[in-house]
Every structure is written in C-alpha cells, then in structure tokens.
Amino acid sequence: MTIAAHTLGCKLNFAETSNIVRNFTLHGWQSVDFDSKADLYVINTCTVTAIAEKKCRNAIRQAVANNPDGIVAVIGCFAQNAANEIDTIDGVDFILGNDRKHDLYEIVDNYLNHKGYQKTDTPPANTFHLAYSHADRTRTFFKIQDGCDYFCSYCAIPFARGHSRSTTVEETMATAREIAASGAKEVVLTGVNTGTFGKDNGESLFDLLKKLDTVDGIERYRISSIEPNLLTDEIIEFVAASKKFLPHFHIPLQAGSDAVLALMHRRYDTAFYADLLKKIKALMPDACIAADIMAGFNGENDEEFEKTKTFVSSIPISYLHVFTFSERPRTAALRMDGHIPMHHRREHSRQLQEISDRKKQEFYLSQQGKTRPVLWESDLKEGFMHGFTDNYIRVRRPYDAALVNTITPFRLDRFDAENEVFVEC
C-alpha cells in the first residue's frame, strides 16, 4: 500500500505530516510523491488565509485526478474549521480535525478491514502530540507546543488548534534525544505560540532551551516564530551565549502602527518591538531577524500604512513574511469597521514586499567578507549544493557528497544578487 502526503501552511504542519506518514511506513506502507498514483492521499491543511484554503481544494482535486479509486483524507486546521464545506468536494473520504488526524492510521486500517468508520471527525482540539519531521536528515522541524490562547482579532488558529498546551520538559527531551539519534544536525523548534511552552506544567520555554542545549548530537537549534512579549531578556542572553542556539529570530510584527496593533489585539506596541530588536542586536550584531507583517487589516488607511512603512524601514529587520489580510470565520475582525478594499490591501502588500527585498539584500551585503559556519544540505541542483549559515544566509558551492550534513566554515565573498545567495569563489 502507498501513501502520498501534501502539506500546506506552517512548519508545525510539516512536523505533524511527517509523523503521520512515518506511522504508516512503520506498518509496511510505502511513501510516494503526491503527484504519483497512491492508495491514500493525505492533505494536511491550513486556514490562515483564503489562499491557503483554495490551495487545499486544488490539492484534493489533484489527488482525485491522480487516482480516482484512492482514499483521500483531508486533515488539520481547514478540516477543523470548515468540515461541512470540504464535505461538498467530490472524492473526499475522511475529514479529520487536529485531534483525530493523529489516529489516521488506525482509522484507515479499520476502513480497509471493513470495521466501519466515521467520515467526519472534528472534536475540539485538546490533546498534545510531540512530532518531528524526518524527510531531510540535515534539519528537522520539532513540534514542542500546540494551540493558542491569544485570540488576535484576525486569527482563526485558536478555533482550529485549541488552547495552548505542551508536555513536560523531560518528555520533550526524550524526543529530542530520539531526533539526535536520527542524525539530524539542526532542529527548528516549532509551535503555534511557542513561547507559552510549559505554562500548564509550571515550566517555561527557557527551562526547555537550557536542557536542549545539553543534547549530544544536535549541533544547531533555531527558535521559530515567537511572540515579542514572550521573547524575554533571559532567552536573548542565553541564545547569545549558547554555542548551539543560533543568532536567528522570527518575531511577528503584523503592523508598524500602534493604532492597528491595538485593533489586532496584539500585546505590544512599536516602541516595545523596537526596543526588543535593539537588545538582540546589542548582543548579536550579525543576528538575522525576520518578521511577519500583515497588509490591509481593518483601519489601515493610508496614514496608518505610512506609519508601518516608516517603522519597518527604521528597524534592523533582515526580511519580512508579508501576508495580505484575509477575513477569517469567527474572528473579531469580522465585526470591526474600517475594512480596506482588496486592491488597496494588495498594493500595501506589494510595497511591503519591496521593503523586504531591500532589507534582505542590505542584510546579506552587511555580512560580505565574513566567515560563517554552514550546514550543507543534500540537494543537488545543476551540479550545486546549498546550505545556510548560522544567521540564515543561503550559500552555494559545487556538489560534494562528503559535505552533506556537515558544518564547515564559509567565507561570504561573492554575492549573487539575482538568486540571493553567496557562492564559492
């Protein structure tokens, strides 16, 4: 039997998809590409934007076209929030929410053995499952937390993922040691609201970071998206002193206007955010700092948007992940005034992307002439391999199989601006 999986959305989804597929392969199934003919297609969905949901519908249709007799399971956040809508799409056999998706193997096995099944199963998400990706032996995405209690006014994820939850430091460490045994050199810590790790157990993210720093075999850690108000001074100081935690931060901003941040129900203002980046750069001048930013949220008129552009241009952001605001069911934003026409939202997105492109090139060029450690990946494209420095600069050199999954020094001399990569001289 063969299984093909397609993941939409965040690193957390990739970790979970990998765990689900691994469970099937442990029971004798073979994993194949999603564009192949498979016995089972698994589509792990995202509901952050309307575009993500459209991609989900397209993936369902692709799976049905690849094998009309195959089983199609739609799981995850979009399945959790819009099961009735997905049920209208021809060819879908299972619709499983964020709690039930982890039982997919047992559900499919019962179905194949005629033991009965329930097509749609989307109870509120309230359990926690550690997970990590395994397709790339150099880097793994490690899920340490799930859910969110913040309920920002634009966000549907708390409805899809449930309340913030995690397991204990010790149980998380057991999985970290399992990852180390797999041979992965770099771990990216993921979650919905990663900074709230341990809140139900009287523990903290900082407690976990200190323990992870001692795991033999793992040489690099990156902390994925962490809320500004949860990135504490002690975490920043710890990362600056650590040999394993890398100078790379992803800190959601969402808007550079205090008025818009308040409408979003964010828990900081621009002054707090700017001060946070100042602290990071004081201790780690070469740190890469990425930020999520949303274009066209309610109330973002031309005056407020100019404030966002001015603020983003003034702070040491290395690059942006730009999102166009998309109304989400059940969110508070639906009840707000000040809606921005879609063509204005897209124009704001375009301008923010221009700023991001400029910022990224400036950051890359600020590193020119320096030597940084690079973890080499296994990709082979036109005779070249790629890797990333500790501070997340992409580099390229002629392929050498002996270098895969090793860390070597690389001098950042020749910058290929068109492809945004430093190349070996």
C-alpha positions as CSV (number, residue, x, y, z in Angstrom):
1,M,0.0,0.0,0.0
2,T,1.2,3.5,-0.8
3,I,0.7,6.9,0.9
4,A,1.2,10.3,-0.6
5,A,1.1,13.5,1.6
6,H,0.8,17.2,0.8
7,T,1.3,19.8,3.5
8,L,0.0,23.4,3.4
9,G,1.0,26.1,5.8
10,C,3.5,26.2,8.7
11,K,6.5,24.2,9.9
12,L,4.3,22.8,12.6
13,N,2.1,21.1,9.9
14,F,5.2,19.7,8.2
15,A,6.3,18.1,11.5
16,E,2.9,16.6,12.0
17,T,2.6,15.3,8.5
18,S,5.9,13.6,8.8
19,N,4.9,11.9,12.0
20,I,1.7,10.7,10.4
21,V,3.4,9.3,7.3
22,R,6.1,7.7,9.5
23,N,3.4,5.8,11.4
24,F,2.1,4.3,8.1
25,T,5.6,3.3,6.9
26,L,6.2,1.6,10.3
27,H,3.2,-0.6,9.4
28,G,4.6,-1.5,6.0
29,W,3.2,1.3,3.8
30,Q,5.4,3.0,1.2
31,S,5.6,6.7,0.9
32,V,5.4,8.2,-2.6
33,D,5.3,11.6,-4.2
34,F,2.0,13.4,-4.1
35,D,1.8,13.6,-7.9
36,S,2.1,9.8,-8.1
37,K,-0.7,7.2,-8.1
38,A,-1.2,6.3,-4.5
39,D,-3.6,4.2,-2.4
40,L,-4.0,7.0,0.2
41,Y,-3.6,10.8,-0.2
42,V,-3.3,12.9,3.0
43,I,-3.7,16.6,2.7
44,N,-2.7,18.5,5.9
45,T,-4.4,21.9,5.6
46,C,-4.0,25.5,6.6
47,T,-6.7,28.1,7.4
48,V,-4.6,31.2,7.9
49,T,-5.7,32.8,4.6
50,A,-8.3,32.2,1.9
51,I,-5.5,31.5,-0.5
52,A,-4.3,28.6,1.8
53,E,-7.9,27.2,1.7
54,K,-8.0,27.5,-2.1
55,K,-4.7,25.5,-2.3
56,C,-6.3,22.8,-0.2
57,R,-9.3,22.5,-2.6
58,N,-6.9,22.3,-5.5
59,A,-4.8,19.6,-3.8
60,I,-8.0,17.5,-3.2
61,R,-8.8,17.7,-6.9
62,Q,-5.3,16.8,-7.8
63,A,-5.4,13.7,-5.6
64,V,-8.7,12.5,-7.1
65,A,-7.3,13.0,-10.6
66,N,-4.2,11.1,-9.8
67,N,-6.2,8.1,-8.6
68,P,-10.0,8.2,-8.7
69,D,-10.0,5.0,-6.6
70,G,-7.6,6.2,-4.0
71,I,-8.6,7.2,-0.4
72,V,-8.4,11.0,0.2
73,A,-8.0,12.2,3.8
74,V,-8.3,15.9,4.5
75,I,-6.9,16.8,7.9
76,G,-5.8,19.7,10.0
77,C,-6.9,23.3,10.5
78,F,-9.1,23.9,7.5
79,A,-10.7,20.5,8.1
80,Q,-11.3,21.5,11.7
81,N,-12.9,24.8,10.9
82,A,-14.8,24.0,7.6
83,A,-15.7,20.3,7.6
84,N,-19.1,20.9,6.0
85,E,-17.5,22.9,3.1
86,I,-14.9,20.2,2.5
87,D,-17.7,17.5,2.6
88,T,-19.2,19.1,-0.6
89,I,-16.0,18.3,-2.6
90,D,-16.2,15.1,-4.6
91,G,-13.7,12.4,-3.7
92,V,-13.1,13.1,-0.1
93,D,-13.2,10.0,2.2
94,F,-12.1,11.4,5.5
95,I,-12.3,14.8,7.2
96,L,-10.3,14.8,10.4
97,G,-9.6,17.7,12.8
98,N,-6.5,18.4,14.7
99,D,-7.2,15.9,17.5
100,R,-8.2,13.0,15.3
101,K,-5.6,13.4,12.5
102,H,-3.0,11.6,14.7
103,D,-5.2,8.5,14.6
104,L,-5.3,8.4,10.8
105,Y,-3.5,5.1,10.5
106,E,-6.0,3.3,12.8
107,I,-8.9,4.9,11.0
108,V,-7.8,3.9,7.6
109,D,-6.8,0.4,8.7
110,N,-10.3,-0.1,10.1
111,Y,-11.8,1.2,6.9
112,L,-9.8,-1.1,4.8
113,N,-10.7,-4.1,7.0
114,H,-14.4,-3.2,6.9
115,K,-14.7,-2.4,10.5
116,G,-16.7,0.7,10.0
117,Y,-15.6,4.3,10.0
118,Q,-16.8,7.9,10.6
119,K,-16.1,10.2,7.6
120,T,-16.0,13.5,9.5
121,D,-14.5,13.6,13.0
122,T,-13.6,17.1,14.2
123,P,-14.0,17.4,18.0
124,P,-12.4,20.4,19.7
125,A,-8.6,20.1,19.7
126,N,-7.4,19.5,23.3
127,T,-4.7,16.8,23.2
128,F,-1.0,17.2,22.6
129,H,1.3,15.1,20.4
130,L,5.0,15.6,20.1
131,A,6.1,15.4,16.4
132,Y,9.1,16.0,14.2
133,S,9.9,15.9,10.5
134,H,12.3,13.3,9.1
135,A,12.4,13.6,5.3
136,D,15.5,15.8,5.5
137,R,18.3,14.2,7.5
138,T,20.2,17.5,8.0
139,R,17.3,19.5,9.6
140,T,14.1,18.6,11.4
141,F,11.1,20.6,12.5
142,F,10.3,19.7,16.1
143,K,6.8,20.4,17.4
144,I,7.1,21.3,21.1
145,Q,3.8,23.2,21.6
146,D,0.3,23.5,20.1
147,G,-2.7,25.8,20.4
148,C,-3.0,29.5,21.4
149,D,-4.9,31.5,24.0
150,Y,-4.3,34.9,22.5
151,F,-7.2,35.3,20.1
152,C,-5.8,38.1,18.0
153,S,-8.7,39.7,16.2
154,Y,-7.7,38.5,12.7
155,C,-6.7,34.9,13.6
156,A,-8.7,31.7,13.2
157,I,-6.0,29.4,14.5
158,P,-7.2,29.3,18.2
159,F,-10.5,27.9,16.9
160,A,-8.7,25.3,14.8
161,R,-5.9,24.4,17.2
162,G,-7.5,24.9,20.6
163,H,-5.9,26.2,23.8
164,S,-2.1,26.4,24.4
165,R,-0.6,23.2,25.5
166,S,2.6,21.1,25.6
167,T,4.1,18.3,27.5
168,T,6.8,18.4,30.2
169,V,10.4,19.3,29.6
170,E,11.5,15.7,30.3
171,E,9.1,14.1,27.8
172,T,10.2,16.7,25.2
173,M,13.8,15.9,25.9
174,A,13.2,12.2,25.3
175,T,12.0,13.1,21.8
176,A,15.0,15.4,21.3
177,R,17.3,12.6,22.0
178,E,15.4,10.5,19.5
179,I,16.0,13.2,16.9
180,A,19.7,13.3,17.8
181,A,19.9,9.5,17.2
182,S,18.4,10.0,13.7
183,G,21.5,12.0,12.7
184,A,19.9,15.4,12.1
185,K,22.3,18.2,12.9
186,E,19.8,21.1,13.1
187,V,16.5,21.3,14.9
188,V,13.9,24.0,14.3
189,L,11.6,24.4,17.4
190,T,8.0,24.9,16.2
191,G,4.6,25.5,17.7
192,V,1.6,27.8,17.4
193,N,2.6,30.0,20.2
194,T,6.0,28.5,21.1
195,G,6.8,31.0,23.9
196,T,3.9,29.6,26.0
197,F,5.6,26.2,26.3
198,G,5.2,24.7,29.8
199,K,2.6,27.0,31.1
200,D,0.3,24.2,32.2
201,N,3.2,22.3,33.9
202,G,4.8,25.1,35.9
203,E,7.7,25.1,33.4
204,S,8.8,27.6,30.7
205,L,10.4,27.7,27.3
206,F,13.6,28.9,28.9
207,D,13.7,25.8,31.1
208,L,13.4,23.7,27.9
209,L,16.1,25.7,26.0
210,K,18.6,25.2,28.7
211,K,18.0,21.4,28.7
212,L,18.1,21.1,24.9
213,D,21.5,22.9,24.9
214,T,23.0,19.8,26.5
215,V,21.8,17.1,24.0
216,D,24.7,15.3,22.3
217,G,24.5,15.0,18.6
218,I,22.3,18.1,17.8
219,E,24.6,20.9,16.9
220,R,22.2,23.7,15.9
221,Y,18.8,25.0,17.1
222,R,16.6,27.6,15.7
223,I,13.6,29.0,17.5
224,S,10.9,29.6,15.0
225,S,8.2,32.2,15.4
226,I,8.0,33.6,18.9
227,E,5.7,36.4,20.2
228,P,7.6,39.6,21.0
229,N,6.2,39.7,24.6
230,L,7.4,36.2,25.2
231,L,10.9,36.7,23.9
232,T,12.4,37.5,27.3
233,D,15.8,39.1,28.1
234,E,16.9,35.8,29.6
235,I,16.2,33.9,26.4
236,I,18.0,36.6,24.3
237,E,21.0,36.5,26.6
238,F,21.0,32.7,26.6
239,V,21.0,32.4,22.8
240,A,23.8,35.0,22.6
241,A,25.9,32.9,24.9
242,S,25.0,29.4,23.5
243,K,27.1,27.6,21.0
244,K,24.1,25.6,19.7
245,F,21.2,28.1,19.6
246,L,21.7,30.3,16.5
247,P,21.5,34.0,16.0
248,H,18.3,33.8,14.1
249,F,14.9,35.1,15.3
250,H,11.4,35.1,13.8
251,I,9.4,37.7,15.7
252,P,5.9,38.5,14.4
253,L,5.3,42.2,14.0
254,Q,2.0,42.3,12.0
255,A,1.8,46.1,11.8
256,G,4.0,49.2,12.4
257,S,1.1,51.3,13.5
258,D,0.2,51.3,17.2
259,A,-3.5,52.0,16.3
260,V,-3.6,49.0,14.0
261,L,-1.8,46.8,16.5
262,A,-4.4,47.7,19.1
263,L,-7.2,46.8,16.7
264,M,-5.4,43.5,16.1
265,H,-5.4,42.8,19.9
266,R,-1.6,42.4,19.8
267,R,0.2,42.5,23.2
268,Y,2.9,45.1,22.4
269,D,3.4,48.4,20.7
270,T,6.0,49.6,18.2
271,A,8.2,51.1,21.0
272,F,8.4,47.7,22.7
273,Y,9.2,45.9,19.4
274,A,11.9,48.4,18.5
275,D,13.5,48.0,22.0
276,L,13.4,44.2,21.7
277,L,15.4,44.3,18.4
278,K,17.8,46.8,19.9
279,K,18.5,44.3,22.7
280,I,19.1,41.5,20.2
281,K,21.4,43.5,18.0
282,A,23.4,44.7,21.0
283,L,24.3,41.2,21.9
284,M,24.3,39.6,18.4
285,P,25.1,42.3,15.8
286,D,25.0,39.7,13.0
287,A,21.7,38.2,14.0
288,C,19.1,37.6,11.3
289,I,15.7,38.9,12.4
290,A,12.6,38.0,10.3
291,A,9.1,39.3,11.0
292,D,5.6,38.5,9.9
293,I,3.6,41.5,8.7
294,M,0.0,41.8,7.5
295,A,-1.1,44.3,4.9
296,G,-4.6,45.8,4.7
297,F,-6.0,45.0,8.1
298,N,-9.1,46.9,9.2
299,G,-8.2,50.6,10.0
300,E,-5.0,50.5,7.9
301,N,-5.8,53.7,5.9
302,D,-3.1,55.5,4.0
303,E,-1.9,57.4,7.1
304,E,-1.5,54.3,9.2
305,F,0.1,52.4,6.4
306,E,2.7,55.1,6.0
307,K,3.5,54.7,9.7
308,T,4.0,51.0,9.1
309,K,6.4,51.6,6.2
310,T,8.4,54.2,8.2
311,F,8.7,51.9,11.2
312,V,9.7,48.8,9.3
313,S,12.3,50.8,7.4
314,S,13.7,52.2,10.6
315,I,14.3,48.9,12.5
316,P,17.0,46.2,11.9
317,I,14.7,43.7,10.3
318,S,16.5,41.3,7.9
319,Y,13.4,40.4,5.9
320,L,9.6,40.2,6.1
321,H,7.0,37.5,5.6
322,V,4.2,39.6,4.0
323,F,0.6,38.5,4.2
324,T,-2.5,40.1,2.7
325,F,-5.2,40.3,5.3
326,S,-8.0,37.8,4.7
327,E,-11.2,37.7,6.7
328,R,-11.5,34.5,8.7
329,P,-14.7,33.0,10.0
330,R,-15.5,33.5,13.7
331,T,-12.8,36.1,14.2
332,A,-13.4,39.5,15.9
333,A,-12.2,41.3,12.8
334,L,-15.5,40.5,11.1
335,R,-17.3,42.7,13.5
336,M,-15.0,45.7,13.0
337,D,-15.3,48.8,10.9
338,G,-12.7,50.3,8.7
339,H,-12.4,47.5,6.1
340,I,-9.8,48.1,3.4
341,P,-10.7,47.3,-0.3
342,M,-8.8,44.3,-1.6
343,H,-7.0,46.3,-4.3
344,H,-5.6,48.5,-1.5
345,R,-4.5,45.5,0.5
346,R,-2.7,44.1,-2.4
347,E,-0.9,47.3,-3.1
348,H,0.1,47.6,0.5
349,S,1.5,44.0,0.3
350,R,3.4,44.9,-2.8
351,Q,5.1,47.9,-1.2
352,L,5.9,45.9,1.9
353,Q,7.5,43.2,-0.2
354,E,9.7,45.8,-1.9
355,I,10.9,46.9,1.5
356,S,11.5,43.3,2.5
357,D,13.6,42.7,-0.7
358,R,15.7,45.8,0.0
359,K,16.2,44.8,3.7
360,K,17.2,41.3,2.8
361,Q,19.8,42.4,0.3
362,E,21.2,45.0,2.8
363,F,21.5,42.3,5.4
364,Y,23.3,39.9,3.1
365,L,25.7,42.6,2.0
366,S,26.4,43.5,5.6
367,Q,27.8,40.0,6.0
368,Q,30.0,40.2,2.9
369,G,33.7,39.4,3.8
370,K,32.8,37.5,6.9
371,T,33.3,33.7,7.6
372,R,30.3,31.9,9.0
373,P,29.6,28.2,9.7
374,V,27.3,26.5,7.1
375,L,25.3,23.3,7.4
376,W,25.3,21.6,4.0
377,E,22.1,20.1,2.7
378,S,21.6,17.1,0.4
379,D,20.0,18.9,-2.5
380,L,21.7,18.6,-5.9
381,K,20.7,21.2,-8.5
382,E,22.6,21.7,-11.7
383,G,25.8,20.5,-10.0
384,F,25.5,22.6,-6.9
385,M,24.6,22.1,-3.2
386,H,23.2,24.7,-0.8
387,G,23.3,25.4,2.9
388,F,22.6,28.1,5.4
389,T,24.9,29.9,7.7
390,D,24.1,30.1,11.4
391,N,22.5,33.5,10.8
392,Y,20.4,32.1,8.0
393,I,22.2,33.3,4.9
394,R,21.9,31.0,1.9
395,V,25.1,29.8,0.3
396,R,26.1,27.6,-2.7
397,R,29.0,25.6,-3.8
398,P,29.8,22.7,-6.3
399,Y,28.2,19.5,-5.0
400,D,30.3,17.3,-2.8
401,A,28.5,14.3,-1.3
402,A,31.1,14.1,1.6
403,L,29.9,17.5,2.8
404,V,26.2,16.6,3.2
405,N,25.1,17.1,6.8
406,T,28.4,18.6,7.9
407,I,29.2,22.0,9.1
408,T,32.1,23.9,7.6
409,P,33.3,27.5,7.6
410,F,32.4,29.5,4.5
411,R,33.7,32.9,3.6
412,L,30.9,35.2,2.2
413,D,32.7,36.9,-0.6
414,R,30.8,36.6,-3.9
415,F,27.2,37.6,-3.7
416,D,24.8,36.5,-6.5
417,A,22.1,39.2,-6.1
418,E,19.7,37.7,-8.6
419,N,19.5,34.4,-6.8
420,E,20.0,35.9,-3.3
421,V,22.9,33.5,-2.5
422,F,26.6,33.7,-1.7
423,V,28.6,31.4,-3.9
424,E,32.0,29.9,-3.5
425,C,34.8,31.8,-5.2
